[in-house]
Amino acid sequence: MTKIIGLTGGIGSGKSTIAGYFKALGVPVYIADDEAKKLMNNPETVKKVQSVFEENVIENHVLDRKKIATLVFSNPKKLEQLNSVVHPEVKKHFLTWLKIHKNEPFIVKEAAILFESGSYKDCDKIIMVTAPEAVRIERVMQRDKVTKAQVLERMQNQWPEEEKIKRSDFVIENIDLKESEKKVTEILKELNNL
């Protein structure tokens, strides 16, 4: 049976970079956030998401992600409601994707809120990607063109790093890319021995 390796980390830790290293080494990688974005374009999901909000969050038949982000990151209750719509869709999609890769010894499932969503329970091993908070804030500000306050607000909706590290099997301190790549290769060797 294909083993599920969870890959997670706080916002701005560089999960996508690490996922890319695994992909380059031939490991099938499922990027939950990317798939969630695609699934949120599904007309049925658009309707379900709109039902979570009083204000209109649809622009030209698609969800206005920036508006939704503004609404949910300052309101944990709304974020929870949004997740209760999106997560079941992503889970269904992931299980279908997993069947396609059923002959692989293992796959990597990259998810920002692996712990928060409870999907870490379905993983055989977990890799946590970390970076100093200041580095993470800087990365997100540059990537998403947002303020420091907006980044900190998003961070508050995620579990504390220490808590995630305690529950993880592997930790990658993602500051120096060469070191991170080396660590991925080491982890891959261990995973091949599972």
N, C-alpha and C positions, 0 to 999 in steps of 0.2 A: 504494500500500500504506500502511496506517495506521502512523504512526510511534509508537513507544512511548517516552514520556517518564517516566523513573524519578524518583520523588520520595522522598527519604530524609532521615534525620537521626537523631541520637542520641536516646535516651529523654528526653522532656520538652522537646524542641526546638520543638514546636508544629507537627509535620507535618500533623496533622488540620486545624488552623486554615488552613494554606496550601492543603491539598487542598480545603477548603471554598470558598476564594476562587476556585480554578479552576472548581469545580463551578458556583458562582454566575455565572461568566462563560460558562457553556454547554459546558465541556469535560467529556466523560465521564471519571469518576474511579473507579478500581478500588482499594479499600482492602484490601490483602492480609491484614492482621491481622484485620479484621472477618470476612472470608470464611473465614479459617482457623478462627476461633471457631465459625462456623456449621457448617463441615465437620466439626469435632471433635464435633458432636452426632450425626453419622451413626453408626448402630450398628456398622457395619463398622469405621469409624475408631476408635470407642471401644475396640473389641476390640484393634485394632493398637496403640493407645497404651498400654493396660493391659499388653500383653506386654513393653513397655519396662521396666516397674517391677516390683520384687519385692513392694512394699507395694501395698495396694489403693488405687486412685485414682478409683474409681467410687462415686458417691453417688446413690442413686435413679435408676439407669440412665444418669446423665450424668457426665461427667468433673468431678472436683473441681479446678478451675483453680488455686485458691489453694494446694492441697496440691502440685500439679504444679509450680507456680512455685517453691515452697520447695525442692522436690527438685532441680529442674534448674538454678536459678541458682547453687547452691553446688557443682554437679557438671557441669563442661563436657562430660564424656563422655556423661552422661544427656541433656543439652541437645542434643547432636549426634544421639543416637539418636532423640529425640523429633522433631527437625527432619527426619530421614530418613524418618519416617512422614508428617508433615504436609506438607512441601514438595511432594512429587510430586502430592498431592491438590490443593493450591492451584494448582500450575502447570497441571494439567489443567482446573481450573475457570476459570482466567484465559484460557486459549486458547479455551474455549467462549465466554466473555464477549467476547473480542476479535473473534470472528467476527460477533457481533451488532453490533459497532461498526465493521465493516470499511469503511464508507463515510466514516468520519471522517478528517480529515487527520492527526490525532494524538489520543492518549488519555494520561491520566496514571495511572501505576501507583504507588500509595503503599505503600511497604514499609519497615518499620523495619530489617530486615536485608537490604536490597537487595545490598549488597556481600558480607556474610558468607555469604549463601546462593548467591552466584554469579549471581543473576538479573540483575545489572547488565549482564552480557554481552549480554542480549537487548534492551537499551535503546538507542535512537538518540541520546538526550541524557539527562543526569542533573542534577537540581536537588537541591542539598544545603541543608537547613535547619539553622541553627546558633543557639545562644544560649549565653551564659556558663554555665559548669558550675554555679555557685551558683544561678542562676535555674532551670536545668533540674532540679536536685535539689529545690528548693523546690516547683516545679510538680508533680513526681511524688509528693512526700510528701503534698501536699494532695489531688491527684487520686486516688491509690491508697490513701491512709491507711496509709502504710508509713514505716519509719524511714529515716534518712539512710544507715545501714549497708546496708539492703536495696536502696536506690537505687544506691549505689556498687557493690554486688555485681552488679546487673543491668548497670551501665555497663561492668564489666570483661568482659562477654560480647560487647561490641560493639567494632568496629574503632575506633582512635583518630580523633578528629575530623579532625586534620591529614591523615591518610591518605585519608579520604573526600573532603575538600575538593580535594585534588590530583587526584582522579579525576573530579571533577564539572565540568559545563559552566557551571552557574550556582550561585551561593551566595546564600541569603537569610538575613540576620542578623535573627532573629525576636524583637525586643525590643519595638519600637514597632509596634503593629498597623497604624496608618495607613501607615507606611513599608513594612511587609511587603506590604500590599495594593497599594501603588504599584509595588513591585518585581515582583509577580505580573503586573501589567498590562504592564510593560516586557518581561518574559520572554515573555508571550503574544504580543506584537508580533513578537518575534524568531522564535518558533516558527511563527508564521503565514507567515514568509518562508522556512521550510525547503524 
